[in-house]
Amino acid sequence: MRSVCLTLPTDRECVATLGLLAEEAAYAVGHFDVEVHLLVLDSSAPRTRAAHRAALRRLTLPPRVRVHHVDEEEQRAFLRHVLALTDTPKAELLLDLMLPSAPSYGACTNRAFLLSLALGCVSVHRRDSDSRYQEHDGRKVFPIHHELRALGARAADLIDDVDECDLTPREAARTVSLVGASFVGPPSVDIAEIAALDPAAYYDVVSLWAPADATEEERRALVAESFLGAGNDAFERDHTLLTRVDPMRVDMCNIAFQDVHARVPLPPATNTIGSDYFLLHLVHHAGLPGVLHNRHIVNYYTGERRTDAGFLAYQTRFVKFLLSMAHLHPAYAALARAGSGLLRDDGTVDAEQVAALVRRAAVVDPAENLDRLDRVDDAYRRLGGRYADVADHLRPSREALPAEARSDMEDYALLIDAWSALVAGARQAGPAGLRAVQEER
């Protein structure tokens, strides 16, 4: 029997989502020969965290579902324990990259990766707190159905069990390391108001996440499909494609990895939306097989983004996402050039190569991002209102933000260098390591 980790990182109230996640875990053990570790990484405020803990305790779950609710102090203690086992240089810096004081989409998922490995899980299945499941014929449509059917299998052995396959024979000989789908509902990035206020401003801003050398036609195509997921089409029947999964067709609220997450972490950039998608590009360009399915998760927006503070924080994270592209696009291009050369003889990812190309991608001409900031400033001032306030907020950081984007990439390379040691430490710590730090508190 294999152990798998179904994980939900959260910093907001999500009692209802926790109940849905428990249903997916129960479905998994009811249909597959697995043990599910339901892992909730909770960074929310004390009262909300207590409500989550109480809700999880009230759950009635099958014996093969094990619940782990881990708050930030427990996560920090666990990471310190792992770092002590590894004797890794720059331990305090690594601790800060794994558990920064500011929000980080990549860092929270990296912690889930390490904790899942400590729990002995072979795969990690990630969901988000601001999402729920579609229903069909009165039953919830759980993505874990396809994830458990495919992950870890030799792709060629799955061809008769999927609807389509576009892999080459060489690719099909490799192991499936990613299974994913997208979302339905509102766009994943909360900027639809910009399109409603001024379509030209929306184009000017969204097109900034294209590569610097993109043609006008490529930019328009990117803007047309950006952040829309699978639209609003309701689920009717399953469809699976065995493929090199296109990163534009999946979302991190609906994803599962096997092995690759134990080789390379995600970028730990703070206050940057979309910073947790690097592994999708790595898997795609390395030619590792995946399954793209259509059990899309339902996305919705929380009320916090509508507050003035929430709006400013979110827009800042969006702008930092645009700046990160000056580094990520060269990294993705380098991944594409390397192709299957990114793999070792045993078919696993060569982390040293990935770290080297990430480190090279950290060095770019800052003029590209200064131009991005000027274009955002112009568009937001045309929009006026709260958007003009965002422009005012960003103006004093015009020189600092590009430097932050470069530093984020340098930190990422450092974390990749240390990742194998952290993984070894997490596995050495094992479930007892997590229990010990929780009991101490």
Wavefront OBJ file of the C-alpha trace (Angstrom):
o trace
v 0.000 0.000 0.000
v 1.380 3.406 -0.919
v 1.076 6.520 1.205
v 0.031 9.776 -0.458
v -0.332 13.326 0.811
v -3.432 15.429 0.101
v -2.428 18.906 1.226
v -4.025 22.301 1.738
v -1.908 25.342 2.668
v -4.075 28.148 4.035
v -3.923 31.533 5.728
v -7.669 32.165 5.775
v -10.888 30.685 7.190
v -11.807 27.559 5.226
v -13.783 25.195 7.461
v -16.096 24.223 4.593
v -13.154 23.490 2.292
v -11.556 21.269 4.944
v -14.731 19.179 5.000
v -14.600 18.845 1.215
v -10.941 17.870 1.351
v -11.797 15.149 3.861
v -14.406 13.823 1.435
v -11.769 13.601 -1.287
v -9.434 11.743 1.083
v -12.220 9.303 1.966
v -12.921 8.786 -1.736
v -9.256 8.000 -2.328
v -9.033 5.250 0.284
v -12.422 3.895 -0.777
v -11.333 3.442 -4.393
v -7.571 2.846 -4.237
v -5.142 0.813 -2.171
v -3.640 3.865 -0.496
v -3.176 5.527 2.842
v -3.928 9.266 2.690
v -2.166 11.793 4.900
v -4.447 14.826 4.912
v -1.999 17.649 5.618
v -3.237 21.152 6.485
v -0.524 23.803 6.753
v -2.190 26.591 8.692
v -0.845 30.150 8.701
v -4.127 31.772 9.683
v -4.854 33.894 12.750
v -5.194 32.099 16.128
v -9.001 32.153 16.305
v -9.347 30.910 12.718
v -6.685 28.276 13.306
v -8.544 27.033 16.376
v -11.747 26.751 14.333
v -9.886 24.705 11.718
v -8.453 22.399 14.369
v -11.886 21.877 15.901
v -13.448 21.180 12.498
v -10.799 18.591 11.684
v -11.311 16.876 15.032
v -15.038 16.580 14.323
v -14.466 14.689 11.095
v -15.421 11.047 10.882
v -12.899 9.481 8.538
v -11.958 5.994 7.357
v -9.040 4.339 9.198
v -6.601 4.886 6.307
v -7.004 8.674 6.379
v -4.625 10.369 8.798
v -5.071 14.059 9.573
v -2.165 16.418 10.282
v -2.933 20.030 11.214
v 0.362 21.916 11.448
v 0.565 25.570 12.409
v 3.461 27.870 11.539
v 5.315 27.424 14.828
v 5.162 23.664 14.408
v 6.322 24.003 10.818
v 9.233 26.164 11.964
v 10.214 23.654 14.641
v 10.048 20.824 12.115
v 12.232 22.750 9.648
v 14.784 23.508 12.355
v 14.865 19.798 13.192
v 15.425 18.906 9.520
v 18.154 21.521 9.148
v 19.904 20.205 12.259
v 19.916 16.728 10.735
v 21.421 17.945 7.468
v 24.225 20.155 8.784
v 23.503 22.397 5.803
v 25.364 25.715 5.483
v 23.308 28.911 5.718
v 20.672 27.187 7.843
v 19.038 30.431 8.993
v 18.762 31.719 5.433
v 17.262 28.414 4.306
v 14.791 28.556 7.186
v 13.765 32.036 6.052
v 13.344 30.836 2.461
v 11.221 27.899 3.607
v 9.122 29.929 6.049
v 9.388 33.643 5.211
v 7.595 36.328 7.191
v 5.765 37.506 4.048
v 3.296 35.376 2.037
v 4.921 32.999 -0.456
v 2.971 30.598 -2.650
v 6.093 28.607 -3.446
v 7.399 28.398 0.111
v 4.154 27.066 1.587
v 4.079 24.321 -1.047
v 7.756 23.538 -0.439
v 6.914 22.944 3.226
v 4.152 20.605 2.138
v 6.674 18.762 -0.040
v 9.078 18.212 2.863
v 6.380 17.252 5.344
v 4.859 14.799 2.871
v 8.254 13.174 2.417
v 8.730 12.971 6.177
v 5.373 11.204 6.390
v 6.594 8.628 3.868
v 4.323 9.770 1.040
v 5.310 9.008 -2.556
v 3.120 11.729 -4.063
v 1.708 15.089 -3.055
v -1.735 16.315 -4.169
v -2.273 20.076 -3.715
v -5.536 21.983 -3.296
v -6.389 25.592 -2.367
v -8.622 27.023 0.341
v -10.533 29.259 -2.089
v -11.805 26.409 -4.243
v -14.291 23.553 -4.169
v -15.270 20.571 -6.325
v -17.652 20.301 -9.252
v -20.576 17.908 -9.012
v -22.071 15.566 -11.603
v -25.191 13.443 -11.100
v -25.195 14.479 -7.454
v -21.609 13.359 -6.782
v -18.496 15.430 -6.322
v -15.893 15.123 -9.065
v -12.594 14.514 -7.275
v -9.310 15.085 -9.172
v -7.521 12.522 -7.010
v -9.296 9.835 -9.056
v -7.026 10.491 -12.046
v -4.003 11.385 -9.956
v -3.879 8.027 -8.202
v -4.573 6.098 -11.401
v -1.547 7.536 -13.182
v 1.171 8.863 -10.898
v 4.244 6.671 -10.724
v 3.175 4.423 -13.583
v 5.171 3.925 -16.757
v 3.360 6.082 -19.292
v 3.332 3.344 -21.940
v 1.392 1.115 -19.542
v -1.404 3.693 -19.321
v -2.083 4.181 -23.009
v -5.077 1.817 -23.032
v -6.523 3.546 -19.960
v -6.603 7.122 -21.289
v -8.630 8.755 -24.029
v -5.690 10.185 -25.941
v -1.907 10.030 -25.986
v 0.483 12.294 -27.879
v 3.761 11.124 -26.341
v 6.669 9.876 -28.392
v 7.798 6.285 -27.684
v 10.831 7.655 -25.858
v 8.663 9.845 -23.631
v 6.172 7.032 -23.045
v 8.944 4.884 -21.602
v 9.266 7.332 -18.696
v 7.325 7.531 -15.456
v 4.317 9.807 -15.005
v 5.370 12.560 -12.605
v 2.518 15.075 -12.905
v -1.270 14.861 -13.127
v -3.353 17.993 -13.258
v -6.316 19.965 -14.485
v -7.471 23.555 -14.251
v -10.393 25.430 -12.707
v -13.768 26.807 -13.692
v -15.300 30.024 -12.458
v -13.748 33.472 -12.046
v -10.265 34.074 -13.470
v -7.418 32.823 -11.295
v -5.944 36.315 -11.103
v -8.387 38.872 -9.734
v -8.000 41.576 -12.372
v -11.291 41.296 -14.265
v -12.260 44.743 -12.967
v -9.414 46.232 -14.996
v -10.849 44.710 -18.191
v -14.293 46.087 -17.334
v -12.945 49.577 -16.621
v -10.551 49.876 -19.558
v -9.859 46.988 -21.988
v -6.839 48.836 -23.381
v -5.312 49.167 -19.915
v -6.018 45.482 -19.297
v -4.139 44.560 -22.457
v -1.260 46.883 -21.610
v -0.847 45.306 -18.179
v -1.512 41.620 -18.881
v 0.688 41.615 -21.986
v 3.623 42.487 -19.719
v 3.900 38.878 -18.606
v 4.878 37.833 -22.140
v 8.567 37.353 -22.978
v 10.317 40.586 -23.908
v 10.858 39.367 -27.478
v 7.249 38.243 -28.019
v 5.518 39.458 -31.160
v 2.364 41.542 -31.008
v 0.390 38.532 -32.234
v 1.852 36.356 -29.476
v 1.041 38.972 -26.863
v -2.561 39.249 -27.998
v -2.949 35.465 -27.949
v -1.497 35.331 -24.434
v -3.793 38.063 -23.129
v -6.829 36.335 -24.673
v -6.256 33.101 -22.738
v -4.533 34.351 -19.587
v -5.912 33.362 -16.187
v -9.185 31.964 -17.592
v -8.569 28.298 -16.776
v -11.189 26.039 -18.315
v -13.806 28.769 -18.498
v -17.241 27.946 -17.124
v -18.107 24.660 -18.838
v -19.656 22.190 -16.394
v -18.192 18.693 -16.094
v -20.086 16.108 -18.166
v -17.728 13.137 -18.592
v -14.101 12.272 -17.979
v -11.444 12.956 -20.563
v -7.765 12.156 -20.076
v -4.758 12.985 -22.225
v -1.374 11.340 -21.678
v 1.013 14.096 -22.687
v 3.762 16.522 -21.838
v 1.375 18.709 -19.876
v 1.121 22.320 -21.068
v 1.622 24.592 -18.012
v -1.099 26.899 -19.344
v -3.673 24.115 -19.020
v -3.300 23.337 -15.309
v -3.563 25.234 -12.055
v -1.741 24.738 -8.767
v -5.075 24.260 -6.963
v -5.516 21.052 -8.964
v -2.148 19.343 -9.246
v -0.250 16.269 -8.080
v 3.447 15.422 -8.306
v 5.496 12.294 -7.865
v 9.301 12.305 -7.481
v 9.968 15.632 -9.219
v 9.066 17.563 -6.044
v 11.760 15.585 -4.211
v 14.362 16.765 -6.765
v 13.581 20.466 -7.228
v 11.572 22.858 -5.015
v 9.428 25.793 -6.074
v 10.624 29.417 -6.106
v 10.292 30.902 -2.586
v 9.591 34.448 -3.827
v 7.452 36.475 -1.422
v 4.446 38.665 -2.215
v 4.403 37.313 -5.777
v 1.430 35.502 -7.268
v 2.216 32.703 -9.722
v 5.567 31.980 -8.063
v 4.672 28.308 -7.629
v 4.456 27.194 -11.292
v 8.101 26.475 -12.093
v 7.840 22.688 -11.763
v 5.130 22.598 -14.417
v 7.559 24.119 -16.912
v 10.375 21.837 -15.770
v 8.296 18.687 -16.211
v 7.038 19.847 -19.605
v 10.399 20.807 -21.087
v 12.237 17.782 -19.668
v 9.799 15.533 -21.529
v 8.411 13.856 -18.422
v 4.968 12.343 -19.021
v 1.867 13.636 -17.335
v -1.879 13.278 -17.492
v -4.100 16.241 -18.287
v -7.691 15.585 -17.202
v -10.880 17.612 -16.980
v -11.956 17.280 -13.351
v -11.564 21.029 -12.971
v -11.888 22.603 -9.544
v -14.300 25.496 -8.912
v -12.491 28.767 -8.157
v -14.045 31.585 -6.155
v -12.877 34.853 -4.602
v -12.695 35.563 -0.899
v -13.966 38.831 0.539
v -10.546 39.876 1.839
v -9.422 40.948 -1.635
v -12.235 43.494 -1.754
v -10.931 45.432 1.261
v -8.596 48.370 0.664
v -5.678 46.592 2.355
v -6.393 43.338 0.546
v -6.667 45.122 -2.800
v -3.334 46.903 -2.370
v -1.579 43.709 -1.256
v -2.990 41.701 -4.144
v -2.147 44.273 -6.799
v 1.400 44.513 -5.443
v 1.744 40.729 -5.711
v 0.455 40.895 -9.273
v 3.009 43.539 -10.239
v 5.788 41.470 -8.654
v 4.572 38.543 -10.748
v 5.046 40.651 -13.870
v 8.572 41.557 -12.773
v 9.440 37.917 -12.042
v 8.868 37.142 -15.711
v 12.068 38.987 -16.665
v 13.891 36.116 -14.955
v 11.509 33.208 -15.380
v 11.139 33.504 -19.146
v 14.910 33.145 -19.712
v 14.854 30.204 -17.306
v 11.975 28.559 -19.185
v 13.776 29.140 -22.480
v 16.876 27.475 -21.048
v 14.757 24.521 -19.893
v 13.343 24.221 -23.399
v 16.818 24.233 -24.952
v 18.033 21.572 -22.530
v 14.993 19.340 -23.098
v 15.431 15.730 -22.029
v 19.057 16.562 -21.276
v 17.677 17.768 -17.940
v 17.176 14.125 -16.992
v 19.722 11.751 -15.515
v 20.199 8.243 -16.868
v 17.578 6.948 -14.420
v 14.957 9.378 -15.772
v 14.986 11.710 -12.776
v 15.604 15.458 -12.943
v 19.183 16.694 -12.658
v 18.805 19.400 -10.002
v 22.345 20.713 -10.500
v 21.538 21.654 -14.088
v 18.331 23.354 -13.025
v 20.094 25.361 -10.312
v 22.729 26.503 -12.791
v 20.234 27.788 -15.346
v 18.159 29.489 -12.634
v 21.297 31.215 -11.370
v 22.090 32.445 -14.880
v 18.530 33.701 -15.305
v 18.910 35.851 -12.197
v 21.193 38.174 -14.147
v 19.193 40.341 -16.533
v 19.235 43.962 -17.597
v 17.133 45.835 -14.981
v 15.929 48.181 -17.722
v 13.398 45.543 -18.793
v 11.652 45.634 -15.427
v 11.932 49.396 -15.092
v 10.037 49.571 -18.379
v 7.421 47.157 -17.003
v 6.959 49.373 -13.948
v 6.572 52.472 -16.125
v 3.901 50.748 -18.196
v 2.021 49.565 -15.103
v 2.238 53.048 -13.625
v 0.799 54.567 -16.803
v -2.057 52.040 -17.039
v -3.003 52.274 -13.353
v -3.034 56.067 -13.412
v -5.337 55.944 -16.430
v -7.627 53.643 -14.459
v -7.639 56.070 -11.532
v -9.197 55.491 -8.120
v -7.664 52.660 -6.115
v -5.424 51.759 -9.046
v -3.852 55.213 -8.944
v -3.293 54.608 -5.213
v -1.442 51.397 -6.103
v 0.730 53.372 -8.530
v 1.495 55.873 -5.761
v 2.360 52.990 -3.425
v 4.728 51.389 -5.937
v 6.467 54.574 -7.112
v 8.950 54.833 -4.179
v 9.995 51.192 -4.777
v 10.696 51.648 -8.480
v 14.406 50.861 -8.080
v 14.015 48.312 -5.291
v 11.421 46.031 -6.918
v 13.603 44.895 -9.867
v 16.389 44.191 -7.358
v 13.939 42.098 -5.313
v 13.013 40.105 -8.402
v 16.679 39.329 -9.032
v 17.255 38.423 -5.379
v 14.252 36.085 -5.471
v 15.856 34.187 -8.353
v 19.230 34.003 -6.631
v 17.545 32.670 -3.506
v 15.771 30.077 -5.605
v 19.052 28.780 -7.011
v 20.441 28.521 -3.487
v 17.391 26.579 -2.334
v 17.692 24.140 -5.253
v 21.329 23.567 -4.264
v 20.240 22.645 -0.737
v 17.083 20.747 -1.630
v 18.518 17.211 -1.759
v 19.927 17.677 1.739
v 16.591 19.020 3.021
v 14.754 16.084 1.455
v 17.191 13.631 3.045
v 16.733 15.365 6.398
v 12.941 15.252 6.127
v 13.012 11.548 5.331
v 15.396 10.937 8.207
v 13.141 12.887 10.580
v 10.175 10.780 9.485
v 6.710 10.916 11.048
v 8.298 10.823 14.494
v 10.003 14.131 13.786
v 6.691 15.837 13.125
v 5.022 14.214 16.124
v 7.882 15.291 18.357
v 7.693 18.974 17.481
v 3.900 18.958 17.855
v 4.063 17.246 21.237
v 6.615 19.772 22.453
v 4.053 22.508 21.884
l 1 2 3 4 5 6 7 8 9 10 11 12 13 14 15 16 17 18 19 20 21 22 23 24 25 26 27 28 29 30 31 32 33 34 35 36 37 38 39 40 41 42 43 44 45 46 47 48 49 50 51 52 53 54 55 56 57 58 59 60 61 62 63 64 65 66 67 68 69 70 71 72 73 74 75 76 77 78 79 80 81 82 83 84 85 86 87 88 89 90 91 92 93 94 95 96 97 98 99 100 101 102 103 104 105 106 107 108 109 110 111 112 113 114 115 116 117 118 119 120 121 122 123 124 125 126 127 128 129 130 131 132 133 134 135 136 137 138 139 140 141 142 143 144 145 146 147 148 149 150 151 152 153 154 155 156 157 158 159 160 161 162 163 164 165 166 167 168 169 170 171 172 173 174 175 176 177 178 179 180 181 182 183 184 185 186 187 188 189 190 191 192 193 194 195 196 197 198 199 200 201 202 203 204 205 206 207 208 209 210 211 212 213 214 215 216 217 218 219 220 221 222 223 224 225 226 227 228 229 230 231 232 233 234 235 236 237 238 239 240 241 242 243 244 245 246 247 248 249 250 251 252 253 254 255 256 257 258 259 260 261 262 263 264 265 266 267 268 269 270 271 272 273 274 275 276 277 278 279 280 281 282 283 284 285 286 287 288 289 290 291 292 293 294 295 296 297 298 299 300 301 302 303 304 305 306 307 308 309 310 311 312 313 314 315 316 317 318 319 320 321 322 323 324 325 326 327 328 329 330 331 332 333 334 335 336 337 338 339 340 341 342 343 344 345 346 347 348 349 350 351 352 353 354 355 356 357 358 359 360 361 362 363 364 365 366 367 368 369 370 371 372 373 374 375 376 377 378 379 380 381 382 383 384 385 386 387 388 389 390 391 392 393 394 395 396 397 398 399 400 401 402 403 404 405 406 407 408 409 410 411 412 413 414 415 416 417 418 419 420 421 422 423 424 425 426 427 428 429 430 431 432 433 434 435 436 437 438 439 440 441
